[in-house]
Amino acid sequence: MSGPEPTPVPRLKPVVSAEKARRARRKFIRSAVLLSGMLGVSLLGVLPVLRMRVKRLRPPGALDEDDFLASCIKCGQCLQVCPVSAIRLGDLDEGTGIGVPYIAVREQACDFSCDAVQCVLACPTGALIYTKPDFFPVRKGAGLAKPPVLKARADEQEPALNLHERMGLARLVRPEACLAVQGKGFSGPARGVAFKGRMRYMDVDRWKPIPVRDHPYERELCDLCVTECPIDDAIALEAFTDTDGRRRFRPVVREQCVGCGVCEMICPVEPTAIEIESRAVWKMNGESV
């Protein structure tokens, strides 16, 4: 006859000192911070790649993108000579080409207030250039059919800009938002009193650009993208008949468009009805690609 089974002895958990527990917590926190830092650094590499899906508009006379990125030394001299401060330098999260110049036209377009495209003259490497050498072929549709005439110099002996390729091309991306298409006018500052963009107005000062907010408009039919475009015959209002049989007008981009971005900057609706497509070229049917 067997006796009673022995009572099991409970297993005791090891005693962890308070100091050891604190060290463990500190180690965990350090590991978590290190991991977060590694993830952050990884994102710095990923975000620019994602942002590169949006093409940057380069200053006038820029070489094709790969050649431009290879030639630009990020000196910032083009930025320093721009009279309206249209040129910016790329930041870390804006894709490849950190410190490379670009133009955000909705905030400040290139209105050629300098007359002679000073950024090209200031560029020391040829990343911005008036006429490409033969070993840099001009992309089909990127070249201008004739030298662009600057409205501000229309009465001068040499009214054309020394520019042979377009920066991009304007396109009416939201025709339903366009005030002209709607048959509406516009009154007041084009972008509101808070807008900081500047432009040259010949009736104010030949050489001194002023804030757009200081030059209010009064138009029975909105045509700001046409009248404020600095290039002659680059955009025009053309009549059309809408679905209700009414006669309306819409802006139509023409081959002389150089992609300066003034039309996008001055468009008073939000989001803008007209946009610039960077590096877009002209096709015979007038569409950009």
C-alpha positions as CSV (number, residue, x, y, z in Angstrom):
1,M,0.0,0.0,0.0
2,S,1.5,3.2,-1.2
3,G,1.6,6.3,1.0
4,P,0.1,9.7,0.1
5,E,1.6,11.5,-2.9
6,P,4.1,14.1,-1.9
7,T,2.9,17.7,-2.1
8,P,4.5,19.4,-5.2
9,V,6.9,22.2,-4.2
10,P,6.0,25.4,-6.1
11,R,8.6,26.8,-8.4
12,L,9.7,30.2,-7.4
13,K,10.3,32.9,-10.0
14,P,13.8,34.4,-9.9
15,V,14.0,37.6,-8.1
16,V,14.9,40.6,-10.4
17,S,16.5,43.5,-8.6
18,A,15.2,47.0,-9.2
19,E,18.5,48.0,-10.7
20,K,18.4,45.2,-13.2
21,A,14.9,46.0,-14.2
22,R,15.9,49.7,-14.8
23,R,18.8,48.5,-17.0
24,A,16.5,46.3,-19.0
25,R,14.0,49.2,-19.6
26,R,16.9,51.5,-20.7
27,K,18.1,48.9,-23.1
28,F,14.6,48.5,-24.6
29,I,14.2,52.3,-25.0
30,R,17.6,52.6,-26.6
31,S,16.8,49.8,-29.0
32,A,13.4,51.4,-29.9
33,V,15.0,54.8,-30.5
34,L,17.7,53.2,-32.7
35,L,15.1,51.3,-34.7
36,S,13.1,54.5,-35.2
37,G,16.2,56.3,-36.4
38,M,17.0,53.5,-38.9
39,L,13.4,53.7,-40.2
40,G,13.7,57.4,-40.5
41,V,16.9,57.3,-42.5
42,S,15.3,54.6,-44.7
43,L,12.4,56.9,-45.4
44,L,14.7,59.7,-46.4
45,G,15.8,57.5,-49.2
46,V,12.3,56.4,-50.2
47,L,10.5,59.8,-50.0
48,P,12.7,61.5,-52.7
49,V,12.1,58.6,-55.0
50,L,8.3,58.9,-54.5
51,R,8.5,62.7,-55.0
52,M,10.4,62.3,-58.3
53,R,7.1,61.2,-59.9
54,V,6.3,65.0,-60.0
55,K,8.5,66.7,-62.6
56,R,10.1,69.9,-61.5
57,L,10.0,72.9,-63.9
58,R,13.6,74.0,-64.5
59,P,14.6,77.6,-65.2
60,P,14.8,78.9,-68.8
61,G,17.4,77.3,-71.1
62,A,17.8,74.2,-68.9
63,L,19.3,71.1,-70.6
64,D,17.3,67.9,-70.7
65,E,16.8,66.6,-67.2
66,D,19.6,64.0,-67.0
67,D,22.1,66.4,-68.6
68,F,20.9,69.3,-66.4
69,L,21.4,67.3,-63.2
70,A,24.8,66.2,-64.3
71,S,25.9,69.8,-65.3
72,C,24.4,71.9,-62.5
73,I,26.9,72.5,-59.6
74,K,24.2,73.9,-57.3
75,C,25.9,77.2,-57.0
76,G,22.7,79.2,-56.7
77,Q,23.8,82.0,-59.0
78,C,20.7,81.7,-61.1
79,L,18.6,82.2,-58.0
80,Q,20.5,85.3,-57.0
81,V,19.9,87.2,-60.2
82,C,16.2,86.4,-60.6
83,P,14.3,89.7,-60.1
84,V,11.1,88.0,-58.9
85,S,12.8,85.2,-56.9
86,A,11.1,82.6,-59.0
87,I,14.0,80.1,-58.7
88,R,14.3,77.9,-55.7
89,L,16.7,75.2,-54.7
90,G,15.6,71.6,-54.3
91,D,15.4,70.3,-50.7
92,L,16.1,66.8,-49.2
93,D,12.6,65.5,-49.6
94,E,12.1,66.8,-53.2
95,G,13.8,64.0,-55.1
96,T,17.2,63.7,-56.7
97,G,19.0,66.9,-57.3
98,I,19.2,68.4,-53.8
99,G,20.2,72.0,-54.2
100,V,19.3,72.0,-57.9
101,P,17.2,75.0,-59.1
102,Y,13.5,74.7,-60.0
103,I,10.4,77.0,-60.3
104,A,7.1,76.4,-58.4
105,V,5.0,78.5,-60.8
106,R,1.8,78.6,-58.7
107,E,3.7,80.4,-56.0
108,Q,6.0,82.5,-58.2
109,A,6.3,82.2,-62.0
110,C,9.1,83.4,-64.3
111,D,7.7,86.6,-65.9
112,F,10.9,87.5,-67.7
113,S,11.2,90.8,-65.8
114,C,14.9,90.5,-66.4
115,D,14.3,90.9,-70.2
116,A,17.5,89.0,-71.1
117,V,17.0,85.8,-69.1
118,Q,19.7,86.6,-66.6
119,C,19.7,83.1,-65.0
120,V,21.2,81.8,-68.2
121,L,23.9,84.5,-68.2
122,A,24.7,83.7,-64.6
123,C,25.0,79.9,-65.0
124,P,28.8,79.1,-65.0
125,T,28.5,75.5,-66.3
126,G,26.1,75.6,-69.3
127,A,23.4,73.8,-67.4
128,L,21.3,76.8,-68.5
129,I,22.2,77.8,-72.0
130,Y,20.7,79.8,-74.8
131,T,21.7,77.5,-77.7
132,K,22.6,73.9,-77.2
133,P,25.8,72.5,-78.8
134,D,25.3,70.0,-81.5
135,F,26.0,67.0,-79.2
136,F,22.8,67.9,-77.2
137,P,20.0,67.3,-79.7
138,V,16.7,69.2,-79.2
139,R,13.8,66.9,-78.4
140,K,11.1,66.9,-81.1
141,G,8.5,69.5,-80.1
142,A,10.7,71.1,-77.4
143,G,12.1,73.7,-79.8
144,L,10.2,76.9,-80.5
145,A,9.1,77.5,-84.1
146,K,10.3,81.1,-83.9
147,P,12.0,83.3,-81.2
148,P,9.4,84.2,-78.5
149,V,8.5,87.9,-78.6
150,L,8.4,89.5,-75.1
151,K,5.4,91.8,-74.9
152,A,7.4,94.3,-72.7
153,R,9.8,94.7,-75.6
154,A,7.3,94.6,-78.4
155,D,8.1,98.2,-79.6
156,E,11.9,97.7,-79.4
157,Q,14.3,96.9,-82.2
158,E,15.0,93.4,-80.8
159,P,11.8,92.3,-79.1
160,A,12.5,88.5,-79.0
161,L,14.0,86.6,-76.2
162,N,17.2,84.6,-76.9
163,L,15.3,81.4,-76.0
164,H,15.1,78.4,-78.4
165,E,13.4,75.7,-76.3
166,R,10.3,75.8,-74.1
167,M,10.5,75.0,-70.4
168,G,7.2,73.3,-70.5
169,L,3.7,73.8,-71.8
170,A,0.5,75.3,-70.4
171,R,-2.7,73.2,-70.5
172,L,-6.3,73.9,-69.5
173,V,-6.6,71.0,-67.0
174,R,-9.9,72.1,-65.4
175,P,-12.0,73.8,-68.0
176,E,-15.1,73.6,-65.8
177,A,-13.4,75.8,-63.2
178,C,-12.3,78.4,-65.7
179,L,-14.2,81.7,-65.2
180,A,-14.0,82.5,-68.9
181,V,-15.6,79.2,-69.8
182,Q,-18.3,79.9,-67.3
183,G,-18.9,83.4,-68.8
184,K,-17.8,85.1,-65.6
185,G,-15.6,88.2,-65.0
186,F,-13.2,88.9,-62.2
187,S,-12.7,91.8,-59.8
188,G,-10.0,92.4,-57.2
189,P,-6.5,90.9,-56.5
190,A,-6.0,87.9,-58.7
191,R,-4.9,85.6,-55.8
192,G,-6.1,87.4,-52.8
193,V,-4.4,89.8,-50.4
194,A,-2.3,87.1,-48.8
195,F,-0.6,86.1,-52.1
196,K,3.1,87.0,-52.2
197,G,3.9,86.5,-55.9
198,R,5.2,89.4,-57.9
199,M,5.1,90.5,-61.5
200,R,6.2,93.4,-63.7
201,Y,3.4,95.7,-64.8
202,M,4.5,98.0,-67.7
203,D,1.9,100.6,-66.7
204,V,3.4,100.8,-63.2
205,D,7.2,100.4,-63.6
206,R,9.3,99.1,-66.5
207,W,11.9,97.5,-64.2
208,K,10.4,97.1,-60.8
209,P,8.1,94.0,-60.3
210,I,5.4,94.6,-57.7
211,P,3.2,92.3,-55.6
212,V,0.2,90.9,-57.6
213,R,-2.0,91.8,-54.6
214,D,-1.2,95.5,-55.2
215,H,-2.6,95.4,-58.8
216,P,-6.3,94.6,-58.6
217,Y,-8.3,93.7,-61.7
218,E,-11.7,94.6,-63.1
219,R,-12.7,92.3,-66.0
220,E,-16.2,91.7,-67.3
221,L,-14.9,88.4,-68.7
222,C,-11.8,86.9,-67.0
223,D,-8.9,86.8,-69.4
224,L,-6.0,87.2,-66.9
225,C,-4.0,84.2,-68.3
226,V,-4.1,85.9,-71.7
227,T,-3.4,89.5,-70.9
228,E,-0.7,88.8,-68.3
229,C,1.2,86.2,-70.3
230,P,4.6,87.9,-71.0
231,I,5.0,86.2,-74.4
232,D,3.2,87.4,-77.5
233,D,0.7,85.0,-79.2
234,A,1.3,82.2,-76.6
235,I,-2.3,82.0,-75.4
236,A,-5.6,83.5,-76.5
237,L,-9.3,83.4,-75.7
238,E,-11.2,81.6,-78.4
239,A,-15.0,81.4,-78.8
240,F,-16.9,78.1,-78.7
241,T,-20.5,77.0,-78.4
242,D,-21.4,75.1,-75.2
243,T,-23.8,72.2,-74.9
244,D,-26.7,74.7,-74.3
245,G,-26.0,76.5,-77.5
246,R,-24.5,79.6,-75.8
247,R,-21.4,81.3,-77.1
248,R,-18.5,81.0,-74.6
249,F,-14.8,81.6,-74.5
250,R,-11.9,79.5,-73.3
251,P,-8.1,80.0,-73.2
252,V,-6.3,78.1,-75.9
253,V,-2.5,77.5,-75.7
254,R,-0.6,78.2,-78.9
255,E,2.8,77.0,-80.1
256,Q,4.6,80.0,-78.9
257,C,4.0,79.0,-75.3
258,V,7.4,78.7,-73.5
259,G,6.0,77.3,-70.2
260,C,6.9,80.3,-68.0
261,G,4.0,79.7,-65.7
262,V,2.5,83.2,-65.4
263,C,-0.9,81.8,-66.6
264,E,-0.9,79.3,-63.8
265,M,0.3,81.8,-61.2
266,I,-2.3,84.5,-62.1
267,C,-5.3,82.2,-62.5
268,P,-7.7,83.4,-59.7
269,V,-9.5,80.1,-59.1
270,E,-8.4,77.4,-56.6
271,P,-7.3,74.9,-57.7
272,T,-6.1,76.6,-60.8
273,A,-7.8,75.9,-64.1
274,I,-4.6,76.0,-66.1
275,E,-1.3,74.3,-65.3
276,I,2.2,74.0,-66.6
277,E,3.5,70.6,-67.6
278,S,7.3,70.5,-67.1
279,R,9.3,69.3,-70.1
280,A,6.1,68.9,-72.2
281,V,6.5,69.3,-75.9
282,W,4.3,70.7,-78.7
283,K,2.5,68.4,-81.1
284,M,0.8,69.3,-84.3
285,N,-2.6,68.9,-82.7
286,G,-1.7,71.3,-80.0
287,E,-1.6,68.7,-77.2
288,S,1.3,68.4,-74.8
289,V,3.1,65.1,-74.0
